[in-house]
Amino acid sequence: MASYHEIHREIIELCKAGNSKAQRQLYLLYSRAMFGICYRMMNNREEAEDMLQESFIEAFMNLGTFRYESAFGSWLKRITVNKCINALKKKKALLVPAEDIPDIAGGDSEEDLPVLKVEHITKAMCDLPEGYRVVFSLYLLEGYDHAEISQILGISEATSKSQYSRAKKRMKELIKNKSHG
């Protein structure tokens, strides 16, 4: 039985040899999950599609460096997240200075949360300032810890934690407004 890190090894090796059918197959296996990452980070369908294509182009160009030391999906996710972050940095809108966003009044208790609907959460995420959304997405949805986020984004761990905390508060406020309106 192949190890977890060797899932799709045969397809990957065919891709390394330039087999276009294998490249298409690998794309079909991973594009949906990678698009989800791109969309959550870019908050725009067209930009997410661009980032997805750029991520796969980079992955295919660098496939020779993939050594099965991690799962292919993890390797591709790292490329995808980095592509998105670099694009956001180019837009120079990655982090919102804390003083530009007022603190949301109110407690942090669970009973403050309304009944959550998927559409409320999705809409609230889209309405977050870009820096908050990126940290929130990397931490909560992509599973990175604050130390990793600080390295990825070139910020301090304290800034990552602060952005995440503010994003959570802002999400609660946005969800409350959406569920009452």
Summary of the structure (lengths in Angstrom):
residues: 181
radius of gyration: 18.5
end to end distance: 53.9
largest distance: 58.0
contacts: 503
relative contact order: 0.11
helix: 73%
strand: 0%
